[in-house]
């Protein structure tokens, strides 16, 4: 069974996925952070592909992208850095980024590189569903790559059902109609949205992202979904850390406690 599907088969709730930018805070931190996240108890890992114009990302992730690019991060280097990923990390690993760098790299070459290093899935927020179906779906499937779609509070029930029909791993529930960034809690608007999605009885599990920053928001998200994704809050920890391994352990423990 595919690693992502196996995760949701084995664990129905309180799944924690953690995002960070490849090449941040230092160029060669990419694989080590993944190793330490798994040791700390993360259930899934999202490695961001640094890009100069990250449309869905707030200031924290934008800054980490800039630092990574200034450090010299490229897709070639990223795949080289994680070529030993599967000898050191067993949890599902997803790449999250934007379609332009993928096109520049070459879609066939990109998919082959993902398969070679053991990447399980992709989140490409600016890849339209129609284009995915016509241009990318077969290539992703041939290389064992799951494509993860996003929905937002503005997504209609009809569209959510279409996303569900086209998905075969999980659905990324964007919590708010804004860019990424940590929040202290969720309000009634988010709670209503979470309940609306849950009432649709979708075939695919869901994870909530955008605004998850602490134990409180993680718990609120998990009350309405299978788990949550943390990005900006974790990147802030990385950016201020003097001991990455220790601080990653403490951060994950503080979320899952």
C-alpha positions in Angstrom: 0.0 0.0 0.0 1.2 3.6 -0.8 2.8 5.3 2.3 0.2 8.1 2.4 -2.7 5.7 2.3 -1.1 3.4 4.8 -0.7 6.3 7.2 -4.5 7.1 7.1 -5.3 3.5 7.3 -3.3 3.0 10.4 -4.1 6.3 12.1 -7.5 7.9 11.9 -7.0 11.1 13.8 -4.5 13.6 15.2 -2.2 13.2 12.3 0.5 15.9 12.3 2.2 16.9 9.1 5.0 19.5 9.3 6.2 21.8 6.5 9.5 23.5 6.1 11.5 25.0 3.2 14.3 23.0 1.7 17.6 24.8 2.3 16.5 26.7 5.4 17.9 27.8 7.7 21.1 26.5 6.2 21.5 25.0 2.8 22.4 21.5 3.9 19.7 21.2 6.7 17.1 19.6 4.4 17.5 15.9 5.2 18.5 16.3 8.8 15.3 18.2 9.6 13.3 15.4 8.0 15.1 12.8 10.1 14.6 14.8 13.3 10.9 15.4 12.6 10.3 11.7 12.3 12.2 11.0 15.5 10.2 13.7 17.2 6.9 12.1 16.2 5.7 13.9 13.1 3.4 11.6 11.0 4.1 13.2 7.7 6.6 15.7 6.3 6.2 18.4 3.7 9.3 19.8 2.1 8.8 23.1 0.4 10.4 23.8 -2.9 11.7 27.4 -2.6 10.2 29.8 -5.2 10.6 33.6 -5.6 6.8 34.2 -6.0 5.0 31.9 -3.5 1.4 33.1 -4.1 -0.2 31.2 -1.2 2.5 31.8 1.4 2.6 34.5 4.1 5.7 36.5 5.2 7.3 33.8 7.3 7.4 31.2 4.5 8.2 33.8 2.0 11.3 34.8 4.0 12.4 31.2 4.4 12.1 30.8 0.6 14.2 33.8 0.1 16.9 32.6 2.5 16.9 29.2 0.9 17.3 30.6 -2.6 20.0 33.0 -1.4 21.7 30.0 0.2 21.8 28.4 -3.3 18.9 25.9 -3.2 17.7 24.5 -6.5 15.6 21.5 -7.4 18.7 19.6 -8.6 20.3 20.2 -5.2 17.1 19.3 -3.3 16.9 15.9 -5.0 20.6 15.3 -4.4 20.2 16.2 -0.8 17.3 13.7 -0.2 18.7 10.9 -2.4 19.2 8.8 0.8 15.8 9.8 2.2 14.3 6.3 2.3 17.3 4.8 4.1 16.7 7.3 6.9 13.0 8.3 6.9 10.0 6.0 6.8 7.0 8.4 7.1 5.3 9.8 4.0 7.2 12.8 2.4 5.4 15.4 0.2 6.9 18.1 -1.8 5.0 21.4 -1.8 5.7 24.2 -4.2 4.5 25.9 -7.4 4.3 24.6 -10.9 6.8 27.0 -12.6 9.9 25.4 -11.1 8.5 21.9 -12.0 8.0 23.0 -15.6 11.5 24.5 -15.7 12.9 21.3 -14.4 10.9 19.2 -16.8 7.8 17.3 -15.8 9.0 13.9 -16.8 12.4 14.4 -15.2 10.7 15.8 -12.1 8.4 12.8 -11.7 11.3 10.4 -12.2 13.4 12.2 -9.6 10.5 12.0 -7.1 10.2 8.3 -7.7 13.9 7.8 -7.4 14.2 9.4 -4.0 10.9 8.2 -2.6 8.7 11.3 -2.6 5.1 10.2 -2.0 3.0 13.2 -3.1 2.9 16.7 -4.4 1.0 19.9 -3.4 1.0 22.4 -6.2 -1.5 25.1 -5.3 -1.4 26.9 -8.7 -1.8 23.8 -10.8 -5.5 23.9 -12.1 -7.4 20.7 -11.8 -8.2 20.7 -15.5 -4.6 21.0 -16.4 -3.6 18.4 -13.9 -6.1 15.9 -15.5 -5.0 16.6 -19.1 -1.3 17.0 -18.7 0.0 15.6 -15.4 -2.3 12.9 -13.9 -1.0 10.0 -15.9 2.7 11.0 -15.3 2.1 11.3 -11.6 0.3 8.0 -11.4 3.0 6.2 -13.4 5.6 7.3 -10.9 3.5 6.6 -7.8 3.0 10.2 -6.9 -0.2 11.4 -5.2 -1.5 14.8 -6.1 -3.1 16.7 -3.2 -5.8 19.3 -3.9 -6.7 22.2 -1.8 -10.1 23.5 -0.7 -11.0 26.8 1.1 -14.0 28.2 3.0 -15.1 29.7 -0.3 -15.0 26.3 -2.2 -18.6 25.2 -3.0 -19.9 21.8 -2.0 -20.1 20.8 -5.7 -16.4 21.7 -6.2 -15.4 19.9 -2.9 -17.2 16.8 -4.2 -15.3 17.1 -7.5 -12.0 17.4 -5.6 -12.9 14.3 -3.6 -13.7 12.3 -6.7 -10.3 13.3 -8.2 -8.3 12.6 -5.0 -6.7 9.3 -3.9 -4.8 10.2 -0.7 -6.1 13.2 1.3 -7.6 16.7 0.8 -5.8 19.8 2.1 -8.4 22.0 3.9 -7.1 25.6 3.8 -8.5 27.0 7.0 -9.0 30.7 5.9 -9.1 32.7 2.7 -5.7 34.2 3.3 -2.0 33.3 3.0 -0.2 31.0 5.4 0.6 32.2 8.9 0.3 31.2 12.5 -2.9 32.0 14.4 -3.7 31.6 18.1 -7.2 30.1 17.6 -10.0 29.6 15.1 -13.3 31.4 15.2 -16.9 30.6 14.2 -16.3 31.0 10.5 -13.6 28.3 10.5 -15.7 26.0 12.8 -18.7 26.3 10.4 -16.5 25.6 7.4 -14.9 22.5 9.1 -18.4 21.2 10.0 -19.7 21.8 6.5 -16.9 19.8 5.0 -17.3 17.0 7.5 -21.1 16.8 6.8 -20.3 16.0 3.2 -19.0 12.6 4.2 -16.1 12.6 1.8 -14.4 9.5 0.7 -10.9 11.0 1.3 -9.5 12.0 4.7 -8.8 15.7 5.3 -6.0 17.7 6.9 -6.3 21.3 7.9 -3.6 23.8 7.1 -2.9 27.5 7.3 -3.1 29.0 10.8 -2.1 25.9 12.8 0.5 27.1 15.3 0.1 25.5 18.7 -1.6 22.7 20.7 -4.9 24.7 20.8 -5.2 25.2 17.0 -4.0 21.7 16.4 -6.7 20.3 18.7 -9.4 22.5 17.1 -8.4 21.3 13.6 -8.3 17.7 14.7 -11.8 17.9 16.2 -13.1 18.4 12.6 -10.6 16.5 10.5 -8.0 13.7 10.5 -5.2 16.0 11.5 -3.4 19.2 10.7 -0.4 20.7 8.9 2.0 23.2 10.6 4.3 25.4 8.6 5.0 29.0 9.6 5.2 28.3 13.4 7.8 25.5 12.8 9.8 27.7 10.4 10.0 30.4 13.1 11.5 27.7 15.4 14.0 26.8 12.8 15.0 30.3 12.2 15.7 31.1 15.8 17.2 27.8 16.8 20.7 27.2 18.3 20.1 23.4 18.4 17.8 22.2 15.7 17.5 18.6 16.8 16.5 19.6 20.4 14.2 22.4 19.4 12.4 20.2 16.8 11.8 17.6 19.4 10.4 20.1 21.9 8.2 21.8 19.2 6.6 18.6 18.1 6.0 17.4 21.7 4.4 20.8 22.5 1.9 20.4 19.6 1.0 16.7 20.2 1.0 16.8 24.0 
